[in-house]
Amino acid sequence: MLVRTVRAFALLATGLLAGAFGYGAVNVAYAFRVVPLDVRLTFHTALMQVNGLVMQTLMALAVLSSLILAGMTRAPSRLLAAGAGALAVTSFLVTRFGNVPINGQIKRWAVTTAPADHAAILQRWEAFHFLRTTTAFLAFLLIVLLVVGGDRLKKSGPAG
């Protein structure tokens, strides 16, 4: 029963993370490209104030639930859950060391001016965003495979 609960929670956490990043990649990134720069900078700054806590929480829940699930199951389910956890950690690392520093620059630009190379920096932010979206989606996919294939992966019952 506990394994099922953790599976469901891992499915929810990784799904929400992939969905949130996916929405940003498809809708928000497009909107950022078509509005004037000053609007983008203002909106981006406001969005990041809210997103910071929400996305960090989702990433932490995705990592923890996947790794707890990995500890509760046996191969091949353990490998799927551990892989999902590693991919969620990758999403966090890309965010922390890729997107967050650029968000800091964007915050400064919103109250001053953007540098001459701002377009390249914004493209780099998008590249990091698409990378973290991909890793979050793959983490979700691995958990889906684990949950859907649960009966076929009978060996993956609780350890011990």
C-alpha positions in Angstrom: 0.0 0.0 0.0 2.8 2.4 0.9 4.6 1.8 -2.4 1.4 2.6 -4.3 1.0 5.8 -2.4 4.6 6.8 -3.1 4.2 5.8 -6.8 1.1 8.0 -7.1 2.9 10.9 -5.4 6.0 10.6 -7.6 3.7 10.5 -10.7 1.9 13.7 -9.5 5.1 15.5 -8.6 7.0 14.7 -11.8 3.9 15.4 -13.8 3.3 18.8 -12.3 7.0 19.7 -12.8 7.0 18.6 -16.4 3.7 20.3 -17.0 4.8 23.6 -15.4 8.0 23.7 -17.4 6.2 22.6 -20.5 3.7 25.4 -20.2 6.5 27.8 -19.9 8.3 26.4 -22.9 5.3 26.4 -25.2 3.3 29.5 -24.1 5.4 31.8 -21.9 8.6 31.6 -24.0 6.6 32.3 -27.2 4.9 35.3 -25.5 8.3 36.6 -24.3 9.5 36.6 -27.9 6.7 38.7 -29.4 6.3 41.4 -26.8 8.5 44.5 -26.6 11.7 44.0 -24.5 10.6 46.3 -21.6 7.4 44.3 -21.3 9.3 41.0 -21.3 11.8 42.2 -18.7 9.1 43.4 -16.4 6.9 40.3 -16.8 9.9 38.0 -16.5 11.0 39.6 -13.3 7.5 39.5 -11.8 7.0 35.9 -12.9 10.3 34.7 -11.3 9.3 36.2 -7.9 6.4 33.8 -7.8 8.0 30.9 -9.7 11.0 30.7 -7.5 9.3 29.1 -4.6 6.7 27.1 -6.6 9.2 25.5 -9.0 11.8 24.8 -6.3 9.1 23.0 -4.3 8.0 21.0 -7.3 11.6 20.0 -8.1 12.3 19.0 -4.5 9.1 16.9 -4.4 9.9 15.3 -7.7 13.4 14.4 -6.6 12.4 13.2 -3.1 9.4 11.1 -4.2 11.4 9.5 -7.1 14.3 8.6 -4.8 12.1 7.3 -2.0 10.4 5.2 -4.6 13.7 3.9 -5.8 14.6 2.9 -2.3 11.3 1.1 -1.8 11.4 -1.0 -5.0 13.7 -3.5 -6.8 15.1 -3.6 -10.3 13.9 -2.7 -12.9 11.5 -0.3 -11.1 14.3 0.9 -8.9 16.3 1.9 -12.1 13.3 3.8 -13.5 12.7 5.6 -10.2 16.4 6.4 -9.7 16.6 7.6 -13.3 13.6 9.9 -12.7 15.2 11.2 -9.6 18.5 11.9 -11.4 16.7 13.7 -14.2 14.7 15.8 -11.7 18.1 16.7 -10.0 19.4 17.7 -13.4 16.4 20.0 -13.9 17.3 21.6 -10.6 21.0 22.0 -11.4 20.2 23.5 -14.9 17.8 25.9 -13.2 20.2 26.8 -10.4 23.3 27.3 -12.5 21.8 28.2 -15.8 18.5 30.1 -15.5 18.8 31.7 -12.1 21.9 33.7 -12.8 20.3 35.0 -16.0 17.2 35.8 -14.1 19.3 38.0 -11.8 20.6 39.8 -14.9 17.1 40.3 -16.3 16.0 41.7 -12.9 18.7 44.4 -13.2 17.9 45.1 -16.8 14.3 45.7 -15.9 15.3 48.7 -13.8 18.3 49.9 -15.9 18.9 48.9 -19.5 19.7 45.7 -21.3 23.2 45.2 -22.7 23.9 45.1 -26.4 24.2 41.3 -26.3 20.9 40.8 -24.4 19.4 38.8 -27.3 22.1 36.2 -27.0 21.7 36.0 -23.2 17.9 35.6 -23.5 18.4 32.8 -26.1 20.8 31.1 -23.6 18.0 31.4 -20.9 15.6 29.7 -23.4 18.1 27.0 -24.1 18.5 26.2 -20.4 14.7 26.3 -20.1 14.2 23.8 -22.9 16.9 21.6 -21.4 15.3 21.5 -17.9 11.9 21.0 -19.5 13.2 18.0 -21.4 14.8 16.5 -18.3 11.6 17.0 -16.3 9.5 15.4 -19.1 11.8 12.4 -19.2 11.6 12.0 -15.4 7.8 12.0 -15.7 8.0 9.5 -18.5 10.1 7.2 -16.4 7.6 7.3 -13.6 4.7 6.8 -16.0 6.5 3.7 -17.3 7.1 2.5 -13.8 3.4 3.0 -12.8 1.9 1.6 -16.0 4.2 -1.3 -16.1 3.8 -2.0 -12.4 2.1 -5.4 -12.9 4.7 -6.5 -15.5 7.5 -5.4 -13.2 6.4 -7.8 -10.4 10.0 -8.1 -9.2 9.7 -4.4 -8.1 7.7 -5.0 -5.0 8.8 -3.6 -1.7 12.4 -4.4 -0.8 12.9 -6.6 2.2 
